[in-house]
């Protein structure tokens, strides 16, 4: 019971964090999460029951929810990845030639080495604390059509949990899961795990909000969503379609696949104000995914920090933190009776930039 009519303050609801993909722009994501931690007075891992991430958001989900790393440690890990990419990229000529000849700018070794320093080579997804539950979204491409595939820290078989709408596994290493969710086409080669082939989850669900709602419904079928926080990696400028060449159309399709508006609009319509917050950053989304220039990245971080200090964002962060901390720490799966009933909020959510505005309070039309 996840929708607007499923709120009941007498029983603990589900608290969900969703983190978009966006490569180096994940450094902007961390500024929103830092603000949330400060307002709540608790680390991210203690604020949520379920964390779902795509691409760099998936990597950060493991770092924050599984490894229990601090925001500063996550920032250091992303800066380390930048240095690895810069060293492998050289002056750009080699990686460009490799992309033309072999289809990817970097080989799998570079990809693995950029992650293993943080997550290690053998730590498993299913050997972690029971809370928060964490899922990384990848795109499975060994069958047609491609489908979302979730690398989970939990199993949905047996017990009181339902069945997920999405295929997935917990029987893999954190390294393999992180490589799969971040295997961006043309940058890194596909990742093969257990005979299946995966690329970046952003190819199918760059904003994993709707996937997270489906997972929560499977994990806690009788619980309501008490709060969902969704964090983006920047809004792109409103620009005209560049042209009609094959290259232009490929770029256009890639941008379409990474658009996060639809998932945001659905989550906003389902949950409404008071239970859903979306934090995103204007003037950051135009930074290219493989950006390694320090001044550009430092400007990205500065803009994200400045945005989170605006009066509206400070209020939205305070409201989200209050919703996340406004109940006991017991999670829905530990509660004796998580059933829910009662009216929910009907207004559009806070924490939404004007260019990613929420839909009216009535449900969205079928899409």
C-alpha positions as CSV (number, residue, x, y, z in Angstrom):
1,X,0.0,0.0,0.0
2,X,2.4,2.7,-1.2
3,X,0.1,5.4,-2.6
4,X,-1.4,8.6,-1.2
5,X,-4.1,6.8,0.8
6,X,-1.7,4.6,2.7
7,X,-0.4,6.8,5.4
8,X,-0.7,5.8,9.0
9,X,1.4,7.5,11.7
10,X,0.8,4.6,14.1
11,X,2.9,2.2,12.1
12,X,6.4,2.6,10.7
13,X,6.5,3.3,7.0
14,X,9.3,2.8,4.5
15,X,12.0,5.4,4.0
16,X,13.5,5.3,0.5
17,X,16.6,7.0,-1.0
18,X,17.0,7.0,-4.8
19,X,20.2,8.2,-6.5
20,X,20.4,9.0,-10.2
21,X,23.2,8.2,-12.6
22,X,25.5,10.9,-13.9
23,X,29.2,9.9,-13.7
24,X,31.4,12.7,-12.3
25,X,28.2,14.7,-11.5
26,X,27.7,12.4,-8.6
27,X,29.9,14.9,-6.7
28,X,26.9,17.2,-6.9
29,X,24.7,14.4,-5.5
30,X,26.9,14.2,-2.4
31,X,26.3,17.9,-1.6
32,X,22.6,17.2,-1.3
33,X,23.2,14.1,0.9
34,X,25.7,16.1,3.0
35,X,23.0,18.7,3.7
36,X,20.5,16.0,4.6
37,X,22.9,14.3,7.0
38,X,23.6,17.6,8.7
39,X,19.9,18.5,9.1
40,X,19.0,15.0,10.4
41,X,22.1,14.6,12.6
42,X,22.5,11.0,11.4
43,X,24.4,9.2,8.6
44,X,22.6,8.3,5.4
45,X,22.6,4.6,6.2
46,X,20.6,5.2,9.4
47,X,18.0,7.4,7.7
48,X,16.7,4.9,5.1
49,X,15.3,1.4,4.9
50,X,15.9,1.0,1.2
51,X,18.6,2.7,-1.0
52,X,18.3,2.2,-4.8
53,X,20.9,3.7,-7.2
54,X,21.7,3.7,-10.9
55,X,25.2,4.1,-12.4
56,X,27.3,6.4,-10.2
57,X,24.2,6.5,-8.0
58,X,24.5,2.7,-7.6
59,X,28.2,3.0,-6.7
60,X,27.3,5.6,-4.1
61,X,24.5,3.4,-2.8
62,X,27.1,0.7,-2.0
63,X,29.5,3.2,-0.5
64,X,26.9,4.8,1.7
65,X,24.5,2.0,2.5
66,X,26.7,-1.1,2.5
67,X,30.2,0.1,3.3
68,X,28.8,2.8,5.6
69,X,31.3,5.4,4.2
70,X,31.1,9.0,5.2
71,X,30.2,11.7,2.6
72,X,33.9,12.9,2.7
73,X,35.1,9.3,2.0
74,X,32.7,9.1,-0.9
75,X,33.9,12.4,-2.3
76,X,37.5,11.1,-2.0
77,X,36.5,7.9,-3.9
78,X,35.0,9.9,-6.8
79,X,38.0,12.2,-7.0
80,X,40.2,9.1,-7.1
81,X,38.1,7.7,-9.9
82,X,38.6,11.0,-11.8
83,X,42.4,10.6,-11.4
84,X,42.2,7.0,-12.8
85,X,40.2,8.1,-15.8
86,X,42.5,11.0,-16.5
87,X,45.5,8.8,-16.3
88,X,43.9,6.3,-18.7
89,X,42.6,8.9,-21.0
90,X,45.9,10.7,-21.5
91,X,45.5,13.6,-23.9
92,X,42.2,12.1,-25.2
93,X,43.7,11.0,-28.6
94,X,44.3,7.4,-27.5
95,X,40.9,7.0,-25.8
96,X,39.2,8.6,-28.9
97,X,41.0,6.2,-31.2
98,X,40.2,3.2,-29.0
99,X,36.5,4.2,-28.9
100,X,36.4,4.2,-32.7
101,X,38.3,1.0,-33.1
102,X,37.0,-1.1,-30.2
103,X,33.8,0.7,-29.2
104,X,34.9,1.8,-25.7
105,X,37.2,4.6,-24.5
106,X,38.6,2.4,-21.6
107,X,39.2,-1.3,-21.1
108,X,37.6,-3.4,-18.4
109,X,40.8,-3.4,-16.3
110,X,40.7,0.4,-15.9
111,X,37.0,0.1,-15.0
112,X,37.6,-2.5,-12.3
113,X,40.7,-0.8,-10.8
114,X,38.8,2.5,-10.4
115,X,36.3,0.6,-8.2
116,X,38.3,-2.1,-6.4
117,X,40.4,0.4,-4.4
118,X,37.1,1.4,-2.6
119,X,35.1,-1.8,-2.5
120,X,37.8,-4.5,-2.6
121,X,37.7,-7.6,-4.8
122,X,35.8,-10.1,-2.9
123,X,33.2,-8.5,-0.5
124,X,29.8,-9.9,-1.4
125,X,26.4,-8.2,-1.7
126,X,24.7,-10.7,0.5
127,X,27.1,-10.5,3.4
128,X,26.1,-7.1,4.8
129,X,23.9,-5.7,7.6
130,X,20.1,-6.2,7.1
131,X,19.4,-2.5,7.0
132,X,19.4,-0.5,4.9
133,X,18.6,-2.8,2.0
134,X,20.5,-1.7,-1.1
135,X,19.8,-2.4,-4.8
136,X,21.9,-1.3,-7.8
137,X,20.2,-1.0,-11.2
138,X,21.9,-2.4,-14.3
139,X,20.7,-3.0,-17.8
140,X,20.7,-6.7,-18.9
141,X,21.4,-6.9,-22.6
142,X,21.9,-10.6,-23.3
143,X,18.2,-10.8,-24.4
144,X,15.9,-8.7,-26.4
145,X,14.5,-6.4,-25.2
146,X,17.0,-5.1,-22.6
147,X,15.6,-5.1,-19.1
148,X,16.4,-3.7,-15.7
149,X,18.4,-6.1,-13.5
150,X,18.9,-5.4,-9.8
151,X,22.0,-6.4,-7.8
152,X,20.6,-6.6,-4.3
153,X,21.9,-7.0,-0.7
154,X,18.8,-9.0,0.1
155,X,16.7,-12.0,-1.3
156,X,13.1,-11.7,-2.1
157,X,12.4,-15.5,-2.0
158,X,10.4,-16.8,0.9
159,X,9.2,-15.1,4.1
160,X,6.6,-12.3,4.1
161,X,8.2,-10.5,1.1
162,X,6.5,-10.6,-2.3
163,X,8.0,-11.2,-5.7
164,X,9.8,-8.4,-7.4
165,X,8.8,-7.0,-10.8
166,X,12.5,-7.1,-11.7
167,X,15.0,-9.9,-12.2
168,X,18.0,-9.7,-9.9
169,X,20.5,-11.4,-7.6
170,X,22.3,-11.0,-4.3
171,X,24.8,-13.8,-5.1
172,X,27.6,-11.6,-6.5
173,X,30.4,-9.4,-5.2
174,X,30.1,-5.7,-4.6
175,X,32.8,-5.1,-7.2
176,X,30.8,-7.0,-9.9
177,X,27.6,-5.2,-9.0
178,X,29.3,-1.7,-9.1
179,X,31.0,-2.5,-12.4
180,X,27.7,-3.6,-13.9
181,X,25.7,-0.6,-12.9
182,X,28.4,1.8,-14.1
183,X,29.4,0.1,-17.4
184,X,28.5,3.1,-19.6
185,X,28.4,2.2,-23.3
186,X,31.2,3.7,-25.3
187,X,33.2,4.3,-22.1
188,X,33.5,0.8,-20.6
189,X,32.9,-2.6,-22.1
190,X,29.8,-4.7,-21.0
191,X,30.3,-6.7,-17.9
192,X,29.6,-10.5,-17.9
193,X,28.5,-12.0,-14.6
194,X,27.2,-15.6,-14.3
195,X,26.7,-15.9,-18.0
196,X,24.6,-12.7,-18.2
197,X,25.8,-9.5,-19.9
198,X,25.2,-6.0,-18.4
199,X,25.7,-2.3,-19.2
200,X,25.0,0.9,-17.3
201,X,21.6,1.0,-15.6
202,X,21.2,4.6,-16.9
203,X,20.4,3.0,-20.3
204,X,17.1,2.0,-19.0
205,X,16.4,3.8,-15.7
206,X,18.7,6.7,-14.9
207,X,16.3,7.8,-12.2
208,X,15.4,4.6,-10.3
209,X,12.5,6.1,-8.3
210,X,9.7,3.9,-9.9
211,X,11.9,0.8,-9.5
212,X,12.5,1.7,-5.9
213,X,8.7,1.9,-5.3
214,X,8.2,-1.5,-6.9
215,X,10.9,-3.0,-4.7
216,X,9.5,-1.5,-1.6
217,X,6.1,-3.0,-2.4
218,X,7.7,-6.4,-2.8
219,X,9.7,-6.1,0.4
220,X,7.0,-4.7,2.6
221,X,3.7,-5.4,0.8
222,X,1.5,-4.1,3.7
223,X,3.6,-0.9,4.5
224,X,3.2,2.6,3.3
225,X,6.0,4.9,2.1
226,X,6.7,7.4,4.8
227,X,9.3,9.3,2.9
228,X,11.2,9.1,-0.4
229,X,14.2,11.3,-1.2
230,X,15.3,11.3,-4.8
231,X,18.6,13.0,-5.8
232,X,19.6,13.9,-9.3
233,X,22.9,14.8,-10.9
234,X,22.0,18.1,-12.6
235,X,19.5,19.6,-15.0
236,X,20.5,20.0,-18.6
237,X,20.1,23.3,-20.4
238,X,17.1,23.6,-22.6
239,X,18.7,23.3,-26.0
240,X,17.4,22.6,-29.5
241,X,17.9,19.2,-31.2
242,X,21.4,19.6,-32.8
243,X,20.7,18.0,-36.1
244,X,19.6,14.9,-38.0
245,X,22.9,13.1,-38.7
246,X,23.5,9.6,-37.4
247,X,25.8,10.9,-34.7
248,X,23.3,13.5,-33.7
249,X,20.5,10.9,-33.4
250,X,22.7,8.6,-31.3
251,X,23.5,11.5,-28.9
252,X,19.8,12.5,-28.9
253,X,18.8,8.9,-28.0
254,X,21.4,8.8,-25.2
255,X,20.1,12.0,-23.7
256,X,16.5,10.6,-23.9
257,X,17.6,7.5,-22.1
258,X,19.1,9.5,-19.3
259,X,16.1,11.8,-18.9
260,X,14.8,11.6,-15.3
261,X,11.6,13.6,-15.6
262,X,9.1,10.7,-16.1
263,X,10.2,8.7,-13.1
264,X,10.2,11.9,-11.0
265,X,6.7,12.9,-12.2
266,X,5.3,9.4,-11.4
267,X,6.8,9.3,-7.9
268,X,5.6,12.8,-7.2
269,X,2.0,12.0,-8.3
270,X,1.9,8.7,-6.3
271,X,3.4,10.1,-3.0
272,X,2.6,13.8,-3.0
273,X,3.9,16.6,-0.8
274,X,5.2,15.7,2.6
275,X,6.3,12.2,1.6
276,X,8.4,12.9,-1.6
277,X,11.4,15.3,-2.1
278,X,13.4,15.7,-5.3
279,X,16.8,17.5,-5.1
280,X,18.5,18.4,-8.4
281,X,20.8,21.1,-9.6
282,X,20.5,23.7,-12.3
283,X,23.5,24.5,-14.4
284,X,25.2,21.3,-13.6
285,X,23.7,18.8,-16.0
286,X,25.7,20.1,-19.0
287,X,29.0,18.8,-17.5
288,X,30.0,15.9,-19.7
289,X,30.1,12.4,-18.2
290,X,33.9,11.9,-18.7
291,X,34.9,15.4,-17.5
292,X,38.3,15.2,-15.8
293,X,39.4,18.9,-15.7
294,X,39.8,20.0,-12.1
295,X,38.5,23.6,-12.5
296,X,35.3,22.4,-14.3
297,X,34.6,19.8,-11.6
298,X,35.4,22.2,-8.8
299,X,32.9,24.7,-10.3
300,X,30.3,21.9,-10.5
301,X,30.7,21.2,-6.8
302,X,30.6,24.9,-5.9
303,X,27.3,25.3,-7.9
304,X,25.8,22.3,-6.1
305,X,26.8,23.6,-2.7
306,X,25.4,27.1,-3.5
307,X,22.1,25.6,-4.7
308,X,21.7,23.6,-1.5
309,X,22.2,26.8,0.5
310,X,19.3,28.7,-1.1
311,X,16.4,29.4,1.3
312,X,14.1,27.0,-0.6
313,X,16.5,24.1,-0.6
314,X,17.4,24.7,3.1
315,X,13.7,24.5,3.9
316,X,13.1,21.4,1.8
317,X,16.1,19.6,3.4
318,X,14.8,20.5,6.8
319,X,11.3,19.1,5.9
320,X,12.8,15.9,4.5
321,X,15.0,15.4,7.5
322,X,12.1,15.9,9.9
323,X,10.0,13.3,7.9
324,X,12.9,10.8,8.0
325,X,13.5,11.3,11.7
326,X,10.0,11.8,12.9
327,X,9.4,8.2,14.0
328,X,11.2,5.4,15.9
329,X,14.1,3.7,14.2
330,X,12.2,0.4,13.8
331,X,12.0,-0.6,10.2
332,X,8.8,-2.0,8.6
333,X,10.1,-5.5,8.5
334,X,10.8,-5.4,12.3
335,X,7.4,-3.9,13.1
336,X,4.7,-6.3,14.3
337,X,2.0,-4.8,12.1
338,X,3.0,-2.5,9.3
339,X,-0.4,-2.3,7.7
340,X,-1.4,1.2,6.7
341,X,-4.6,3.2,6.2
342,X,-5.7,6.8,6.1
343,X,-5.5,9.8,3.9
344,X,-2.2,11.0,2.4
345,X,-1.0,14.4,1.3
346,X,-2.4,15.6,-2.0
347,X,-0.1,18.6,-3.0
348,X,2.9,18.6,-5.3
349,X,6.3,17.9,-3.6
350,X,8.8,20.3,-2.4
351,X,12.5,20.2,-3.3
352,X,11.7,20.5,-7.0
353,X,13.4,22.9,-9.4
354,X,11.1,24.9,-11.7
355,X,12.4,23.1,-14.7
356,X,11.5,19.8,-13.1
357,X,8.2,20.8,-11.7
358,X,5.7,18.4,-10.2
359,X,2.5,17.4,-11.8
360,X,-0.9,18.5,-10.4
361,X,-2.2,16.8,-7.3
362,X,-4.3,14.4,-9.4
363,X,-2.7,11.2,-10.6
364,X,-0.7,11.4,-13.8
365,X,-2.2,10.1,-17.0
366,X,-1.2,6.7,-18.2
367,X,2.2,6.7,-20.0
